[in-house]
């Protein structure tokens, strides 16, 4: 099998190059994103491999079909960037549904601890031999209340970590898990009572802007908010207003509503056009990272294994267990 691999970063090659050899696959790595202009590069290949900020629209599906591409291999869980309806019956779309929930939950906790205890700022001060600790006063997490929104794989991993800090856990999920030792409450009660709120639900029509002007108004003054799920769970404008009103003690964001085309890229020599992103990064109590919660050895190794296993199933006609099909109805 010959695979055209888009949006390549050095860390992609780290696992994919050696493992692809074991499968006898030939991979061509390019740094370009997959879009209307670059899709033609896939001519002569059997499949393309893409990541979260690539996209494949209906016109590109037509083009790939003409080029006899058999599969689109998503090396991620999300599939909102592929036109599944256009692909159905013509090109198989395969993804990696789950890799390491712990990787994302541990990162969510890292964001919370960093924004609470200012370790990132303390590091830069002490490097300059400025040993003054003014402005770095944090809050004990011990016995405080944490609200977890979404109690799937990552939410559960987060609950285990929060319990290690002996926090009281409130949870909200439209499909509560009875085997979990947590106190399920309504979203309204969760936002009202929590000292820390961590988002672990998917982005859907129901969850878009779940954190908005109204939910922020219900939150405690001095609340901590962490989002490692999807940027659009938070209404950015409402978040900025809440920050200006000093509602939040700290906010940790690994995802951002308008992250496409900015996250994963080096734009340090350019004028940043996204005013909300500039505004958010300027708050001393906000920390933003570039969608890297998944980025551990274990998770990336697992993504590689499953992606190549998906390609192998496609090549050998085995059942496509990780195929994504359009929703019915
Ligand atoms: P999961 O599917 O195991 O769990 C999601 C949970 O959210 C389910 O229990 C579901 O019932 C619940 N849910 C659905 N609608 C809800 C609503 N309206 N309110 C509250 N809860 C709701 O998914 P998993 O693996 O735990 O991933 C969660 C999210 O984490 C993903 O959707 C993705 O957006 C994000 N993610 C972020 C990564 C990163 O690198 N920062 C990496 C991987 C995933």
py3Dmol code that shows the C-alpha trace and the ligand (Angstrom):
import py3Dmol

protein = """\
ATOM      1  CA  UNK A   1       0.000   0.000   0.000  1.00  0.00           C
ATOM      2  CA  UNK A   2       1.201   3.490  -0.900  1.00  0.00           C
ATOM      3  CA  UNK A   3       0.085   6.274   1.430  1.00  0.00           C
ATOM      4  CA  UNK A   4       0.293  10.054   0.897  1.00  0.00           C
ATOM      5  CA  UNK A   5       0.809  11.561   4.359  1.00  0.00           C
ATOM      6  CA  UNK A   6      -0.223  15.227   4.790  1.00  0.00           C
ATOM      7  CA  UNK A   7       0.646  17.821   7.488  1.00  0.00           C
ATOM      8  CA  UNK A   8       3.764  15.908   8.498  1.00  0.00           C
ATOM      9  CA  UNK A   9       5.652  17.054  11.580  1.00  0.00           C
ATOM     10  CA  UNK A  10       8.930  15.474  12.727  1.00  0.00           C
ATOM     11  CA  UNK A  11       7.108  13.589  15.495  1.00  0.00           C
ATOM     12  CA  UNK A  12       4.854  11.893  12.916  1.00  0.00           C
ATOM     13  CA  UNK A  13       7.854  10.267  11.287  1.00  0.00           C
ATOM     14  CA  UNK A  14       9.146   9.101  14.672  1.00  0.00           C
ATOM     15  CA  UNK A  15       6.578   6.284  14.899  1.00  0.00           C
ATOM     16  CA  UNK A  16       5.169   6.014  11.372  1.00  0.00           C
ATOM     17  CA  UNK A  17       8.462   5.467   9.503  1.00  0.00           C
ATOM     18  CA  UNK A  18       9.637   2.350  11.388  1.00  0.00           C
ATOM     19  CA  UNK A  19       6.179   0.836  11.913  1.00  0.00           C
ATOM     20  CA  UNK A  20       5.127   1.289   8.260  1.00  0.00           C
ATOM     21  CA  UNK A  21       8.154  -0.784   7.242  1.00  0.00           C
ATOM     22  CA  UNK A  22       6.858  -3.683   9.353  1.00  0.00           C
ATOM     23  CA  UNK A  23       3.636  -3.598   7.342  1.00  0.00           C
ATOM     24  CA  UNK A  24       5.493  -3.221   4.035  1.00  0.00           C
ATOM     25  CA  UNK A  25       3.757   0.122   3.405  1.00  0.00           C
ATOM     26  CA  UNK A  26       5.335   2.919   1.424  1.00  0.00           C
ATOM     27  CA  UNK A  27       4.597   6.336   2.937  1.00  0.00           C
ATOM     28  CA  UNK A  28       5.335   9.664   1.294  1.00  0.00           C
ATOM     29  CA  UNK A  29       5.477  12.423   3.920  1.00  0.00           C
ATOM     30  CA  UNK A  30       4.657  16.008   2.942  1.00  0.00           C
ATOM     31  CA  UNK A  31       4.409  19.023   5.242  1.00  0.00           C
ATOM     32  CA  UNK A  32       1.560  20.626   3.302  1.00  0.00           C
ATOM     33  CA  UNK A  33      -2.001  20.503   4.604  1.00  0.00           C
ATOM     34  CA  UNK A  34      -4.482  18.519   2.565  1.00  0.00           C
ATOM     35  CA  UNK A  35      -6.669  21.000   0.667  1.00  0.00           C
ATOM     36  CA  UNK A  36      -8.046  21.614  -2.853  1.00  0.00           C
ATOM     37  CA  UNK A  37      -4.612  22.492  -4.192  1.00  0.00           C
ATOM     38  CA  UNK A  38      -2.570  19.706  -2.612  1.00  0.00           C
ATOM     39  CA  UNK A  39      -5.048  16.860  -3.039  1.00  0.00           C
ATOM     40  CA  UNK A  40      -3.658  16.116  -6.536  1.00  0.00           C
ATOM     41  CA  UNK A  41      -0.390  15.019  -4.942  1.00  0.00           C
ATOM     42  CA  UNK A  42      -2.197  11.807  -3.976  1.00  0.00           C
ATOM     43  CA  UNK A  43      -2.271  10.594  -7.602  1.00  0.00           C
ATOM     44  CA  UNK A  44      -0.690   7.165  -7.788  1.00  0.00           C
ATOM     45  CA  UNK A  45      -1.275   6.404  -4.090  1.00  0.00           C
ATOM     46  CA  UNK A  46      -3.798   4.016  -2.502  1.00  0.00           C
ATOM     47  CA  UNK A  47      -4.730   6.099   0.537  1.00  0.00           C
ATOM     48  CA  UNK A  48      -4.192   9.480   2.132  1.00  0.00           C
ATOM     49  CA  UNK A  49      -3.417  10.051   5.810  1.00  0.00           C
ATOM     50  CA  UNK A  50      -4.622  13.334   7.360  1.00  0.00           C
ATOM     51  CA  UNK A  51      -4.812  15.139  10.727  1.00  0.00           C
ATOM     52  CA  UNK A  52      -7.206  17.490  12.560  1.00  0.00           C
ATOM     53  CA  UNK A  53      -6.575  20.678  10.571  1.00  0.00           C
ATOM     54  CA  UNK A  54      -6.598  19.034   7.117  1.00  0.00           C
ATOM     55  CA  UNK A  55      -9.921  18.793   5.313  1.00  0.00           C
ATOM     56  CA  UNK A  56     -11.519  16.810   2.528  1.00  0.00           C
ATOM     57  CA  UNK A  57     -14.666  18.367   1.043  1.00  0.00           C
ATOM     58  CA  UNK A  58     -17.047  16.906  -1.569  1.00  0.00           C
ATOM     59  CA  UNK A  59     -15.102  18.269  -4.564  1.00  0.00           C
ATOM     60  CA  UNK A  60     -11.894  16.760  -3.162  1.00  0.00           C
ATOM     61  CA  UNK A  61     -13.651  13.418  -2.637  1.00  0.00           C
ATOM     62  CA  UNK A  62     -14.581  13.484  -6.358  1.00  0.00           C
ATOM     63  CA  UNK A  63     -10.963  14.154  -7.225  1.00  0.00           C
ATOM     64  CA  UNK A  64      -9.671  11.394  -4.919  1.00  0.00           C
ATOM     65  CA  UNK A  65     -12.217   8.966  -6.346  1.00  0.00           C
ATOM     66  CA  UNK A  66     -11.048   9.755  -9.888  1.00  0.00           C
ATOM     67  CA  UNK A  67      -7.497   9.045  -8.702  1.00  0.00           C
ATOM     68  CA  UNK A  68      -8.691   5.660  -7.369  1.00  0.00           C
ATOM     69  CA  UNK A  69      -7.865   6.442  -3.743  1.00  0.00           C
ATOM     70  CA  UNK A  70      -9.336   3.674  -1.584  1.00  0.00           C
ATOM     71  CA  UNK A  71      -9.123   5.212   1.874  1.00  0.00           C
ATOM     72  CA  UNK A  72      -8.830   8.343   3.964  1.00  0.00           C
ATOM     73  CA  UNK A  73      -6.893   7.477   7.114  1.00  0.00           C
ATOM     74  CA  UNK A  74      -7.578   9.956   9.911  1.00  0.00           C
ATOM     75  CA  UNK A  75      -4.785   9.818  12.457  1.00  0.00           C
ATOM     76  CA  UNK A  76      -7.119  11.290  15.091  1.00  0.00           C
ATOM     77  CA  UNK A  77     -10.523  10.626  16.645  1.00  0.00           C
ATOM     78  CA  UNK A  78     -12.501  13.575  15.191  1.00  0.00           C
ATOM     79  CA  UNK A  79     -13.923  13.364  11.666  1.00  0.00           C
ATOM     80  CA  UNK A  80     -15.776  16.696  11.287  1.00  0.00           C
ATOM     81  CA  UNK A  81     -13.217  17.707   8.610  1.00  0.00           C
ATOM     82  CA  UNK A  82     -14.253  15.038   6.051  1.00  0.00           C
ATOM     83  CA  UNK A  83     -17.446  15.109   3.954  1.00  0.00           C
ATOM     84  CA  UNK A  84     -18.659  11.649   4.929  1.00  0.00           C
ATOM     85  CA  UNK A  85     -21.771  11.779   2.746  1.00  0.00           C
ATOM     86  CA  UNK A  86     -19.691  12.495  -0.359  1.00  0.00           C
ATOM     87  CA  UNK A  87     -17.283   9.682   0.550  1.00  0.00           C
ATOM     88  CA  UNK A  88     -19.923   7.028   1.268  1.00  0.00           C
ATOM     89  CA  UNK A  89     -19.781   4.077  -1.090  1.00  0.00           C
ATOM     90  CA  UNK A  90     -16.711   5.488  -2.857  1.00  0.00           C
ATOM     91  CA  UNK A  91     -13.869   5.990  -0.385  1.00  0.00           C
ATOM     92  CA  UNK A  92     -13.556   4.425   3.059  1.00  0.00           C
ATOM     93  CA  UNK A  93     -12.927   6.850   5.926  1.00  0.00           C
ATOM     94  CA  UNK A  94     -11.150   5.320   8.933  1.00  0.00           C
ATOM     95  CA  UNK A  95     -10.167   6.910  12.228  1.00  0.00           C
ATOM     96  CA  UNK A  96      -8.560   6.227  15.623  1.00  0.00           C
ATOM     97  CA  UNK A  97     -11.503   6.308  18.038  1.00  0.00           C
ATOM     98  CA  UNK A  98      -9.507   6.189  21.259  1.00  0.00           C
ATOM     99  CA  UNK A  99      -5.839   6.286  22.195  1.00  0.00           C
ATOM    100  CA  UNK A 100      -4.775   7.409  25.673  1.00  0.00           C
ATOM    101  CA  UNK A 101      -7.510   9.088  27.750  1.00  0.00           C
ATOM    102  CA  UNK A 102      -4.942   9.470  30.540  1.00  0.00           C
ATOM    103  CA  UNK A 103      -2.737  11.603  28.276  1.00  0.00           C
ATOM    104  CA  UNK A 104      -5.476  14.220  27.907  1.00  0.00           C
ATOM    105  CA  UNK A 105      -6.653  14.057  31.538  1.00  0.00           C
ATOM    106  CA  UNK A 106      -3.112  14.389  32.888  1.00  0.00           C
ATOM    107  CA  UNK A 107      -2.633  17.403  30.628  1.00  0.00           C
ATOM    108  CA  UNK A 108      -5.877  18.968  31.878  1.00  0.00           C
ATOM    109  CA  UNK A 109      -4.523  18.631  35.422  1.00  0.00           C
ATOM    110  CA  UNK A 110      -1.188  20.114  34.321  1.00  0.00           C
ATOM    111  CA  UNK A 111      -3.032  23.169  32.948  1.00  0.00           C
ATOM    112  CA  UNK A 112      -5.003  23.524  36.174  1.00  0.00           C
ATOM    113  CA  UNK A 113      -1.925  23.259  38.402  1.00  0.00           C
ATOM    114  CA  UNK A 114       0.064  25.629  36.197  1.00  0.00           C
ATOM    115  CA  UNK A 115      -2.551  28.354  36.050  1.00  0.00           C
ATOM    116  CA  UNK A 116      -3.271  27.957  39.764  1.00  0.00           C
ATOM    117  CA  UNK A 117       0.313  27.945  41.027  1.00  0.00           C
ATOM    118  CA  UNK A 118       2.022  30.051  38.303  1.00  0.00           C
ATOM    119  CA  UNK A 119       4.839  27.549  37.745  1.00  0.00           C
ATOM    120  CA  UNK A 120       5.309  28.838  34.171  1.00  0.00           C
ATOM    121  CA  UNK A 121       5.861  32.377  35.424  1.00  0.00           C
ATOM    122  CA  UNK A 122       7.974  31.313  38.391  1.00  0.00           C
ATOM    123  CA  UNK A 123      10.265  29.469  35.991  1.00  0.00           C
ATOM    124  CA  UNK A 124      10.972  32.588  33.926  1.00  0.00           C
ATOM    125  CA  UNK A 125      11.453  34.747  37.042  1.00  0.00           C
ATOM    126  CA  UNK A 126      13.992  32.447  38.685  1.00  0.00           C
ATOM    127  CA  UNK A 127      15.908  32.082  35.396  1.00  0.00           C
ATOM    128  CA  UNK A 128      16.533  35.841  35.682  1.00  0.00           C
ATOM    129  CA  UNK A 129      17.393  35.395  39.393  1.00  0.00           C
ATOM    130  CA  UNK A 130      14.241  37.271  40.299  1.00  0.00           C
ATOM    131  CA  UNK A 131      13.244  35.282  43.376  1.00  0.00           C
ATOM    132  CA  UNK A 132      10.304  37.490  44.295  1.00  0.00           C
ATOM    133  CA  UNK A 133       7.089  35.456  44.687  1.00  0.00           C
ATOM    134  CA  UNK A 134       4.640  38.371  44.677  1.00  0.00           C
ATOM    135  CA  UNK A 135       1.585  37.677  42.548  1.00  0.00           C
ATOM    136  CA  UNK A 136       1.978  33.887  42.628  1.00  0.00           C
ATOM    137  CA  UNK A 137      -0.447  33.056  45.439  1.00  0.00           C
ATOM    138  CA  UNK A 138      -2.556  30.039  44.475  1.00  0.00           C
ATOM    139  CA  UNK A 139      -5.399  28.048  46.013  1.00  0.00           C
ATOM    140  CA  UNK A 140      -5.374  24.598  47.662  1.00  0.00           C
ATOM    141  CA  UNK A 141      -7.305  22.059  45.603  1.00  0.00           C
ATOM    142  CA  UNK A 142      -7.594  19.726  48.599  1.00  0.00           C
ATOM    143  CA  UNK A 143     -11.278  19.191  49.500  1.00  0.00           C
ATOM    144  CA  UNK A 144     -12.493  21.751  46.982  1.00  0.00           C
ATOM    145  CA  UNK A 145     -15.284  20.894  44.524  1.00  0.00           C
ATOM    146  CA  UNK A 146     -14.511  19.894  40.938  1.00  0.00           C
ATOM    147  CA  UNK A 147     -17.189  19.792  38.234  1.00  0.00           C
ATOM    148  CA  UNK A 148     -16.537  17.373  35.377  1.00  0.00           C
ATOM    149  CA  UNK A 149     -18.646  17.910  32.249  1.00  0.00           C
ATOM    150  CA  UNK A 150     -18.705  14.651  30.274  1.00  0.00           C
ATOM    151  CA  UNK A 151     -17.873  11.409  32.057  1.00  0.00           C
ATOM    152  CA  UNK A 152     -16.605   9.331  29.121  1.00  0.00           C
ATOM    153  CA  UNK A 153     -13.090   7.926  28.861  1.00  0.00           C
ATOM    154  CA  UNK A 154     -11.205  11.191  29.449  1.00  0.00           C
ATOM    155  CA  UNK A 155     -13.689  12.526  32.021  1.00  0.00           C
ATOM    156  CA  UNK A 156     -13.295   9.318  34.048  1.00  0.00           C
ATOM    157  CA  UNK A 157      -9.495   9.547  33.903  1.00  0.00           C
ATOM    158  CA  UNK A 158      -9.800  13.154  35.112  1.00  0.00           C
ATOM    159  CA  UNK A 159     -12.087  12.104  37.971  1.00  0.00           C
ATOM    160  CA  UNK A 160      -9.466   9.560  39.134  1.00  0.00           C
ATOM    161  CA  UNK A 161      -6.832  12.311  39.169  1.00  0.00           C
ATOM    162  CA  UNK A 162      -9.068  14.840  40.951  1.00  0.00           C
ATOM    163  CA  UNK A 163      -9.924  12.247  43.585  1.00  0.00           C
ATOM    164  CA  UNK A 164      -6.193  11.889  44.230  1.00  0.00           C
ATOM    165  CA  UNK A 165      -6.357  15.521  45.361  1.00  0.00           C
ATOM    166  CA  UNK A 166      -9.288  14.545  47.601  1.00  0.00           C
ATOM    167  CA  UNK A 167     -11.618  16.844  45.736  1.00  0.00           C
ATOM    168  CA  UNK A 168     -15.371  16.419  45.896  1.00  0.00           C
ATOM    169  CA  UNK A 169     -16.600  15.517  42.396  1.00  0.00           C
ATOM    170  CA  UNK A 170     -19.755  16.790  40.730  1.00  0.00           C
ATOM    171  CA  UNK A 171     -20.492  15.508  37.244  1.00  0.00           C
ATOM    172  CA  UNK A 172     -22.831  16.303  34.393  1.00  0.00           C
ATOM    173  CA  UNK A 173     -23.500  13.957  31.482  1.00  0.00           C
ATOM    174  CA  UNK A 174     -26.803  13.316  29.646  1.00  0.00           C
ATOM    175  CA  UNK A 175     -25.872   9.602  29.882  1.00  0.00           C
ATOM    176  CA  UNK A 176     -24.745   9.156  33.510  1.00  0.00           C
ATOM    177  CA  UNK A 177     -22.563   6.155  34.244  1.00  0.00           C
ATOM    178  CA  UNK A 178     -24.051   4.364  37.299  1.00  0.00           C
ATOM    179  CA  UNK A 179     -20.783   2.542  38.032  1.00  0.00           C
ATOM    180  CA  UNK A 180     -18.993   5.827  38.784  1.00  0.00           C
ATOM    181  CA  UNK A 181     -18.683   7.017  42.374  1.00  0.00           C
ATOM    182  CA  UNK A 182     -19.599  10.648  41.603  1.00  0.00           C
ATOM    183  CA  UNK A 183     -22.453  12.963  42.342  1.00  0.00           C
ATOM    184  CA  UNK A 184     -24.330  13.578  39.071  1.00  0.00           C
ATOM    185  CA  UNK A 185     -26.097  16.944  39.061  1.00  0.00           C
ATOM    186  CA  UNK A 186     -27.604  19.256  36.445  1.00  0.00           C
ATOM    187  CA  UNK A 187     -25.225  21.447  34.451  1.00  0.00           C
ATOM    188  CA  UNK A 188     -26.681  24.465  36.240  1.00  0.00           C
ATOM    189  CA  UNK A 189     -25.935  23.031  39.678  1.00  0.00           C
ATOM    190  CA  UNK A 190     -22.459  21.965  38.572  1.00  0.00           C
ATOM    191  CA  UNK A 191     -21.483  25.433  37.378  1.00  0.00           C
ATOM    192  CA  UNK A 192     -22.960  27.049  40.501  1.00  0.00           C
ATOM    193  CA  UNK A 193     -21.156  24.805  43.008  1.00  0.00           C
ATOM    194  CA  UNK A 194     -17.792  24.018  41.423  1.00  0.00           C
ATOM    195  CA  UNK A 195     -14.465  25.608  42.325  1.00  0.00           C
ATOM    196  CA  UNK A 196     -12.917  23.955  39.277  1.00  0.00           C
ATOM    197  CA  UNK A 197     -14.756  23.107  36.042  1.00  0.00           C
ATOM    198  CA  UNK A 198     -13.177  20.768  33.481  1.00  0.00           C
ATOM    199  CA  UNK A 199     -14.787  20.077  30.085  1.00  0.00           C
ATOM    200  CA  UNK A 200     -14.620  16.540  28.667  1.00  0.00           C
ATOM    201  CA  UNK A 201     -17.615  16.276  26.343  1.00  0.00           C
ATOM    202  CA  UNK A 202     -17.568  16.214  22.531  1.00  0.00           C
ATOM    203  CA  UNK A 203     -18.497  19.209  20.390  1.00  0.00           C
ATOM    204  CA  UNK A 204     -22.072  18.772  19.139  1.00  0.00           C
ATOM    205  CA  UNK A 205     -24.980  21.115  18.397  1.00  0.00           C
ATOM    206  CA  UNK A 206     -26.007  20.658  22.060  1.00  0.00           C
ATOM    207  CA  UNK A 207     -22.601  21.413  23.561  1.00  0.00           C
ATOM    208  CA  UNK A 208     -21.565  24.340  21.337  1.00  0.00           C
ATOM    209  CA  UNK A 209     -21.044  27.372  23.602  1.00  0.00           C
ATOM    210  CA  UNK A 210     -21.964  25.356  26.681  1.00  0.00           C
ATOM    211  CA  UNK A 211     -19.866  27.914  28.533  1.00  0.00           C
ATOM    212  CA  UNK A 212     -21.626  31.142  27.631  1.00  0.00           C
ATOM    213  CA  UNK A 213     -22.723  34.426  29.202  1.00  0.00           C
ATOM    214  CA  UNK A 214     -25.469  32.702  31.194  1.00  0.00           C
ATOM    215  CA  UNK A 215     -23.449  29.744  32.516  1.00  0.00           C
ATOM    216  CA  UNK A 216     -20.550  32.071  33.348  1.00  0.00           C
ATOM    217  CA  UNK A 217     -22.912  34.341  35.300  1.00  0.00           C
ATOM    218  CA  UNK A 218     -23.887  31.329  37.448  1.00  0.00           C
ATOM    219  CA  UNK A 219     -20.296  30.340  38.247  1.00  0.00           C
ATOM    220  CA  UNK A 220     -18.612  31.159  41.538  1.00  0.00           C
ATOM    221  CA  UNK A 221     -16.324  34.157  41.570  1.00  0.00           C
ATOM    222  CA  UNK A 222     -12.784  32.791  41.554  1.00  0.00           C
ATOM    223  CA  UNK A 223     -13.619  29.619  39.614  1.00  0.00           C
ATOM    224  CA  UNK A 224     -10.995  27.753  37.548  1.00  0.00           C
ATOM    225  CA  UNK A 225     -12.011  26.624  34.056  1.00  0.00           C
ATOM    226  CA  UNK A 226     -10.115  24.030  31.988  1.00  0.00           C
ATOM    227  CA  UNK A 227     -10.947  23.039  28.411  1.00  0.00           C
ATOM    228  CA  UNK A 228      -9.041  20.227  26.714  1.00  0.00           C
ATOM    229  CA  UNK A 229     -11.971  19.090  24.546  1.00  0.00           C
ATOM    230  CA  UNK A 230     -12.968  21.392  21.683  1.00  0.00           C
ATOM    231  CA  UNK A 231     -12.650  25.166  21.482  1.00  0.00           C
ATOM    232  CA  UNK A 232     -16.247  25.874  20.498  1.00  0.00           C
ATOM    233  CA  UNK A 233     -17.543  24.469  23.802  1.00  0.00           C
ATOM    234  CA  UNK A 234     -16.720  27.960  25.074  1.00  0.00           C
ATOM    235  CA  UNK A 235     -18.126  31.211  23.693  1.00  0.00           C
ATOM    236  CA  UNK A 236     -14.830  33.092  23.485  1.00  0.00           C
ATOM    237  CA  UNK A 237     -16.381  36.572  23.653  1.00  0.00           C
ATOM    238  CA  UNK A 238     -18.321  35.632  26.804  1.00  0.00           C
ATOM    239  CA  UNK A 239     -15.150  34.152  28.319  1.00  0.00           C
ATOM    240  CA  UNK A 240     -13.244  37.381  27.670  1.00  0.00           C
ATOM    241  CA  UNK A 241     -16.067  39.392  29.280  1.00  0.00           C
ATOM    242  CA  UNK A 242     -15.978  37.029  32.292  1.00  0.00           C
ATOM    243  CA  UNK A 243     -12.220  37.455  32.582  1.00  0.00           C
ATOM    244  CA  UNK A 244     -12.555  41.248  32.427  1.00  0.00           C
ATOM    245  CA  UNK A 245     -15.174  41.064  35.204  1.00  0.00           C
ATOM    246  CA  UNK A 246     -12.648  39.028  37.264  1.00  0.00           C
ATOM    247  CA  UNK A 247     -14.955  36.019  37.442  1.00  0.00           C
ATOM    248  CA  UNK A 248     -12.144  33.526  36.870  1.00  0.00           C
ATOM    249  CA  UNK A 249      -9.151  32.829  39.097  1.00  0.00           C
ATOM    250  CA  UNK A 250      -7.624  30.957  36.191  1.00  0.00           C
ATOM    251  CA  UNK A 251      -8.419  29.526  32.778  1.00  0.00           C
ATOM    252  CA  UNK A 252      -6.484  26.748  31.040  1.00  0.00           C
ATOM    253  CA  UNK A 253      -7.198  26.161  27.353  1.00  0.00           C
ATOM    254  CA  UNK A 254      -5.674  23.466  25.158  1.00  0.00           C
ATOM    255  CA  UNK A 255      -8.230  24.172  22.451  1.00  0.00           C
ATOM    256  CA  UNK A 256      -9.620  27.356  20.955  1.00  0.00           C
ATOM    257  CA  UNK A 257     -12.669  28.121  18.841  1.00  0.00           C
ATOM    258  CA  UNK A 258     -10.655  29.527  15.921  1.00  0.00           C
ATOM    259  CA  UNK A 259      -7.593  27.299  16.245  1.00  0.00           C
ATOM    260  CA  UNK A 260      -7.615  25.993  12.654  1.00  0.00           C
ATOM    261  CA  UNK A 261      -4.679  27.311  10.652  1.00  0.00           C
ATOM    262  CA  UNK A 262      -3.028  28.760  13.773  1.00  0.00           C
ATOM    263  CA  UNK A 263      -2.459  25.843  16.138  1.00  0.00           C
ATOM    264  CA  UNK A 264       0.452  23.531  15.217  1.00  0.00           C
ATOM    265  CA  UNK A 265       2.046  26.326  13.134  1.00  0.00           C
ATOM    266  CA  UNK A 266       4.888  28.729  13.938  1.00  0.00           C
ATOM    267  CA  UNK A 267       3.394  32.192  13.436  1.00  0.00           C
ATOM    268  CA  UNK A 268       5.841  33.954  15.764  1.00  0.00           C
ATOM    269  CA  UNK A 269       7.133  36.254  12.998  1.00  0.00           C
ATOM    270  CA  UNK A 270       3.718  37.285  11.770  1.00  0.00           C
ATOM    271  CA  UNK A 271       1.172  39.854  12.936  1.00  0.00           C
ATOM    272  CA  UNK A 272      -1.523  37.837  14.701  1.00  0.00           C
ATOM    273  CA  UNK A 273      -4.839  38.766  13.105  1.00  0.00           C
ATOM    274  CA  UNK A 274      -7.069  36.966  15.615  1.00  0.00           C
ATOM    275  CA  UNK A 275      -7.818  39.682  18.175  1.00  0.00           C
ATOM    276  CA  UNK A 276      -9.556  37.338  20.602  1.00  0.00           C
ATOM    277  CA  UNK A 277      -6.525  35.063  20.699  1.00  0.00           C
ATOM    278  CA  UNK A 278      -4.271  38.058  21.327  1.00  0.00           C
ATOM    279  CA  UNK A 279      -6.629  39.263  24.067  1.00  0.00           C
ATOM    280  CA  UNK A 280      -6.760  35.848  25.749  1.00  0.00           C
ATOM    281  CA  UNK A 281      -2.992  35.354  25.755  1.00  0.00           C
ATOM    282  CA  UNK A 282      -2.603  38.779  27.412  1.00  0.00           C
ATOM    283  CA  UNK A 283      -4.536  37.816  30.564  1.00  0.00           C
ATOM    284  CA  UNK A 284      -2.081  36.880  33.329  1.00  0.00           C
ATOM    285  CA  UNK A 285      -4.436  34.165  34.594  1.00  0.00           C
ATOM    286  CA  UNK A 286      -4.973  32.423  31.238  1.00  0.00           C
ATOM    287  CA  UNK A 287      -2.727  29.733  29.832  1.00  0.00           C
ATOM    288  CA  UNK A 288      -3.185  28.541  26.261  1.00  0.00           C
ATOM    289  CA  UNK A 289      -1.522  25.519  24.694  1.00  0.00           C
ATOM    290  CA  UNK A 290      -1.734  24.306  21.119  1.00  0.00           C
ATOM    291  CA  UNK A 291      -4.077  21.273  21.213  1.00  0.00           C
ATOM    292  CA  UNK A 292      -1.419  18.986  22.639  1.00  0.00           C
ATOM    293  CA  UNK A 293      -3.278  17.070  25.344  1.00  0.00           C
ATOM    294  CA  UNK A 294      -2.877  13.875  23.312  1.00  0.00           C
ATOM    295  CA  UNK A 295       0.862  14.365  22.836  1.00  0.00           C
ATOM    296  CA  UNK A 296       2.546  11.571  24.794  1.00  0.00           C
ATOM    297  CA  UNK A 297       4.662   8.654  23.608  1.00  0.00           C
ATOM    298  CA  UNK A 298       1.940   6.197  24.538  1.00  0.00           C
ATOM    299  CA  UNK A 299      -0.850   8.071  22.760  1.00  0.00           C
ATOM    300  CA  UNK A 300       1.107   8.809  19.571  1.00  0.00           C
ATOM    301  CA  UNK A 301       2.362   5.224  19.403  1.00  0.00           C
ATOM    302  CA  UNK A 302      -1.199   3.990  19.764  1.00  0.00           C
ATOM    303  CA  UNK A 303      -2.448   6.433  17.065  1.00  0.00           C
ATOM    304  CA  UNK A 304       0.227   5.083  14.701  1.00  0.00           C
ATOM    305  CA  UNK A 305      -0.583   1.443  15.427  1.00  0.00           C
ATOM    306  CA  UNK A 306      -4.318   1.880  14.903  1.00  0.00           C
ATOM    307  CA  UNK A 307      -3.875   4.020  11.753  1.00  0.00           C
ATOM    308  CA  UNK A 308      -1.612   1.393  10.175  1.00  0.00           C
ATOM    309  CA  UNK A 309      -3.905  -1.426  11.279  1.00  0.00           C
ATOM    310  CA  UNK A 310      -6.767   0.483   9.565  1.00  0.00           C
ATOM    311  CA  UNK A 311      -4.644   0.679   6.384  1.00  0.00           C
ATOM    312  CA  UNK A 312      -3.862  -3.035   6.654  1.00  0.00           C
ATOM    313  CA  UNK A 313      -7.560  -3.908   6.950  1.00  0.00           C
ATOM    314  CA  UNK A 314      -8.246  -1.781   3.883  1.00  0.00           C
ATOM    315  CA  UNK A 315      -5.498  -3.518   1.915  1.00  0.00           C
ATOM    316  CA  UNK A 316      -6.428  -7.079   2.896  1.00  0.00           C
ATOM    317  CA  UNK A 317     -10.224  -6.790   2.904  1.00  0.00           C
ATOM    318  CA  UNK A 318     -10.506  -7.415   6.665  1.00  0.00           C
ATOM    319  CA  UNK A 319     -13.488  -5.861   8.533  1.00  0.00           C
ATOM    320  CA  UNK A 320     -13.101  -2.070   8.788  1.00  0.00           C
ATOM    321  CA  UNK A 321     -13.814  -1.777  12.503  1.00  0.00           C
ATOM    322  CA  UNK A 322     -12.860   1.894  12.659  1.00  0.00           C
ATOM    323  CA  UNK A 323     -14.757   3.044   9.581  1.00  0.00           C
ATOM    324  CA  UNK A 324     -16.765   6.250   9.968  1.00  0.00           C
ATOM    325  CA  UNK A 325     -20.065   6.490   8.131  1.00  0.00           C
ATOM    326  CA  UNK A 326     -22.460   9.430   7.839  1.00  0.00           C
ATOM    327  CA  UNK A 327     -25.168   9.678  10.490  1.00  0.00           C
ATOM    328  CA  UNK A 328     -28.574   8.443   9.419  1.00  0.00           C
ATOM    329  CA  UNK A 329     -31.810  10.363   9.895  1.00  0.00           C
TER     330      UNK A 329
END
"""
ligand_1 = """\
44
LIG
P -16.108 9.800 25.137
O -16.979 9.599 23.947
O -15.503 8.606 25.811
O -16.878 10.638 26.254
C -17.640 11.787 25.970
C -18.699 11.905 27.057
O -19.380 13.150 26.865
C -19.766 10.787 27.012
O -19.920 10.216 28.287
C -21.018 11.521 26.559
O -22.204 10.956 27.103
C -20.745 12.915 27.128
N -21.606 13.935 26.555
C -22.255 13.929 25.366
N -23.005 15.046 25.246
C -22.836 15.756 26.391
C -23.365 16.984 26.875
N -24.266 17.682 26.174
N -22.961 17.409 28.095
C -22.091 16.687 28.830
N -21.566 15.509 28.431
C -21.922 15.059 27.217
O -14.966 10.798 24.630
P -13.527 11.013 25.263
O -12.567 10.062 24.652
O -13.648 11.093 26.751
O -13.135 12.457 24.670
C -13.807 13.637 25.097
C -13.373 14.782 24.195
O -11.988 15.088 24.390
C -13.440 14.489 22.686
O -14.751 14.687 22.190
C -12.483 15.475 22.116
O -13.196 16.663 21.836
C -11.506 15.742 23.244
N -10.129 15.291 22.947
C -9.109 16.196 23.062
C -7.807 15.838 22.828
C -6.668 16.808 23.003
O -5.556 16.537 22.525
N -6.859 17.933 23.673
C -7.482 14.472 22.389
C -8.612 13.573 22.361
C -9.889 13.994 22.603
"""
view = py3Dmol.view(width=600, height=400)
view.addModel(protein, "pdb")
view.setStyle({"model": 0}, {"cartoon": {"style": "trace"}})
view.addModel(ligand_1, "xyz")
view.setStyle({"model": 1}, {"stick": {}})
view.zoomTo()
view.show()
